[in-house]
Amino acid sequence: MQRRKLGGTDIAIAPLVFGGNVFGWTADEATSYALLDRFTERGFNAIDTADMYSAWVPGNSGGESETIIGKWLKRRGRRDDVVLITKVGLLERRKGLRAENILAAAEDSLRRLQTDHIDVYFAHTDDESVPLEETLTAFDRLVESGKVRAVGASNYSAARVREALDISAQKGLVRYEVLQPEYNLYDRHAFERELAPLAVERGLGVICYFALANGFLTGKYRGVEDLAGASRADLLRKYFDERGLRILAALREVADSLSATPAQVALAWLMAKPGVTAPIASATKLEQLDDLLGAAALRLPDEAIARLDRASA
């Protein structure tokens, strides 16, 4: 499997990242281990998590996903063939991007992950109350100490990314090497207008979240009537407009022509997009994961990409 470099780093990842938000939520510890084993056995290597996963679950306080990954790593060994990605800034008790908070949160994450370094450490969301130079200086300290290999920006506007990159260049600080935006066949225009050109221009890596639009792009639901009883019904309802139904029809048409599934086609479309290093996707069952991993071997013909581009325009 051909791996892709993350921005200007020496970190290379397979073209699909496992989304660890499910660990400690919809995937218990044993299931999480089985999913991670299958993922890495198939040659994939990048795992995305955050300190706040999964604080939204009743009884959880955050850090559950990192803790499960850390236990799995300790049991498995071979730390260096896994790329660990985590984030800081949204966990209530470690909220924001003040320097002292970033440094403390990094220590918390390292302890839960049972490792001496994080491969990519993201600012989970922009914090305009903190000067960018302060945030970048804290990240620079972590990189200099060897506790972090590279840093990234999630949920930043193009203008703020550009400003951060300029500050890094002017002050000799580590720069954001990777972006993590929302991007999929349905939610595509915000990224494509400004962030995608910036990523290409500055040589930044991009790993995008909500790659399957909360499951809408799996094709599991054909219409609003199929949402009855679905756990994510409220999140999914917005996608079933005229454009969304047009996208689903195109996905099924392309999938049928290639003997693939809609989820595989939706992910392969992202993998083929200029500037995208890899999409993030989650699974809670091995058969779901196997389906998603199949996207990495799927090469969409130009006419299929054009068909999907038109449907989602």
Backbone hydrogen bonds, N-H to C=O, Kabsch-Sander energy under -0.5 kcal/mol:
donor,donor_aa,acceptor,acceptor_aa,energy
4,R,13,I,-3.1
6,L,11,I,-2.5
7,G,5,K,-0.9
9,T,6,L,-2.2
12,A,10,D,-0.5
13,I,4,R,-2.6
17,V,279,P,-2.7
18,F,46,A,-2.4
19,G,281,A,-2.3
20,G,18,F,-0.8
20,G,48,D,-3.5
22,V,19,G,-0.8
23,F,20,G,-1.1
24,G,27,A,-2.5
25,W,22,V,-2.1
25,W,27,A,-0.5
27,A,22,V,-2.2
32,S,28,D,-2.8
33,Y,29,E,-2.3
34,A,30,A,-2.0
35,L,31,T,-2.5
36,L,32,S,-2.6
37,D,33,Y,-2.6
38,R,34,A,-2.3
39,F,35,L,-2.6
40,T,36,L,-2.3
41,E,37,D,-2.6
42,R,38,R,-1.6
43,G,40,T,-1.8
44,F,39,F,-1.7
47,I,83,V,-2.6
48,D,18,F,-3.1
49,T,85,I,-2.5
51,D,87,K,-1.7
53,Y,50,A,-1.4
55,A,52,M,-3.3
57,V,54,S,-1.6
60,N,57,V,-2.6
63,G,51,D,-0.9
63,G,53,Y,-0.8
65,S,53,Y,-1.7
66,E,53,Y,-0.5
67,T,63,G,-2.3
68,I,64,E,-2.1
69,I,65,S,-2.3
70,G,66,E,-2.7
71,K,67,T,-2.2
72,W,68,I,-2.4
73,L,69,I,-2.7
74,K,70,G,-2.3
75,R,71,K,-2.1
76,R,72,W,-2.6
77,G,73,L,-3.5
81,D,78,R,-1.4
82,V,79,R,-1.7
83,V,45,N,-3.1
84,L,82,V,-0.7
85,I,47,I,-2.5
85,I,83,V,-0.5
86,T,120,V,-2.0
88,V,122,F,-2.4
89,G,94,R,-0.6
94,R,91,L,-1.9
95,K,92,E,-0.9
96,G,89,G,-2.1
102,I,98,R,-2.4
103,L,99,A,-2.3
104,A,100,E,-1.9
105,A,101,N,-2.9
106,A,102,I,-2.3
107,E,103,L,-1.4
108,D,104,A,-2.0
109,S,105,A,-2.6
110,L,106,A,-2.7
111,R,107,E,-2.1
112,R,108,D,-2.3
113,L,109,S,-2.8
114,Q,110,L,-0.8
114,Q,111,R,-0.5
115,T,110,L,-1.7
118,I,147,K,-2.6
119,D,84,L,-0.9
120,V,84,L,-2.1
121,Y,150,A,-2.5
122,F,86,T,-2.8
122,F,120,V,-0.6
123,A,152,G,-2.4
124,H,88,V,-3.2
124,H,122,F,-0.8
126,D,155,N,-1.0
130,V,127,D,-1.7
134,E,131,P,-0.6
135,T,131,P,-1.7
136,L,132,L,-2.9
137,T,133,E,-2.2
138,A,134,E,-1.9
139,F,135,T,-2.1
140,D,136,L,-2.4
141,R,137,T,-2.0
142,L,138,A,-1.7
143,V,139,F,-2.1
144,E,140,D,-2.8
145,S,141,R,-1.9
146,G,143,V,-1.2
147,K,142,L,-1.6
148,V,142,L,-1.3
149,R,118,I,-2.2
150,A,119,D,-1.1
151,V,175,R,-0.6
152,G,121,Y,-1.9
153,A,178,V,-2.4
154,S,123,A,-2.5
155,N,180,Q,-1.3
161,V,157,S,-2.2
162,R,158,A,-2.7
163,E,159,A,-2.2
164,A,160,R,-2.4
165,L,161,V,-2.7
166,D,162,R,-2.1
167,I,163,E,-2.2
168,S,164,A,-2.5
169,A,165,L,-2.1
170,Q,166,D,-2.5
171,K,167,I,-2.8
172,G,168,S,-1.1
173,L,168,S,-1.7
177,E,151,V,-3.0
177,E,175,R,-0.5
178,V,151,V,-0.9
179,L,205,G,-2.8
180,Q,153,A,-2.0
183,Y,209,Y,-1.8
184,N,187,D,-1.5
188,R,186,Y,-1.1
192,E,188,R,-2.3
193,R,189,H,-2.2
194,E,190,A,-1.0
195,L,190,A,-0.7
196,A,191,F,-2.8
198,L,194,E,-1.6
199,A,195,L,-2.8
200,V,196,A,-2.2
201,E,197,P,-2.7
202,R,198,L,-2.7
203,G,199,A,-0.8
204,L,199,A,-2.5
205,G,177,E,-3.1
207,I,179,L,-2.4
208,C,278,A,-1.0
209,Y,181,P,-2.2
211,A,280,I,-0.9
213,A,210,F,-2.0
215,G,212,L,-0.9
216,F,213,A,-2.0
217,L,212,L,-2.1
218,T,215,G,-1.4
219,G,216,F,-1.3
220,K,215,G,-0.5
222,R,220,K,-0.6
226,D,223,G,-1.9
227,L,224,V,-1.9
228,A,225,E,-0.8
230,A,227,L,-2.7
233,A,230,A,-1.5
236,L,232,R,-2.3
237,R,233,A,-2.0
239,Y,236,L,-1.8
240,F,237,R,-1.3
241,D,239,Y,-1.6
245,L,241,D,-2.4
246,R,242,E,-1.7
247,I,243,R,-2.3
248,L,244,G,-2.3
249,A,245,L,-2.1
250,A,246,R,-2.1
251,L,247,I,-2.7
252,R,248,L,-2.4
253,E,249,A,-2.1
254,V,250,A,-2.6
255,A,251,L,-2.9
256,D,252,R,-2.7
257,S,253,E,-1.7
258,L,254,V,-1.3
258,L,255,A,-0.5
259,S,255,A,-0.5
259,S,256,D,-0.8
260,A,255,A,-2.7
263,A,218,T,-0.6
265,V,261,T,-2.2
266,A,262,P,-2.7
267,L,263,A,-2.2
268,A,264,Q,-2.6
269,W,265,V,-2.4
270,L,266,A,-1.3
271,M,267,L,-2.5
272,A,268,A,-1.4
273,K,270,L,-1.5
276,V,273,K,-1.8
277,T,206,V,-2.3
277,T,275,G,-0.5
278,A,206,V,-1.8
280,I,208,C,-2.7
281,A,17,V,-2.5
289,L,285,K,-2.3
290,D,286,L,-2.7
291,D,287,E,-1.6
292,L,288,Q,-2.2
293,L,289,L,-2.8
294,G,290,D,-1.2
295,A,292,L,-1.8
296,A,293,L,-1.4
297,A,294,G,-1.0
298,L,295,A,-1.3
299,R,297,A,-0.6
300,L,298,L,-0.6
304,A,301,P,-0.7
305,I,301,P,-2.1
306,A,302,D,-2.5
307,R,303,E,-1.9
308,L,304,A,-2.1
309,D,305,I,-2.6
310,R,306,A,-2.4
311,A,307,R,-2.0
312,S,308,L,-1.8
313,A,310,R,-1.0
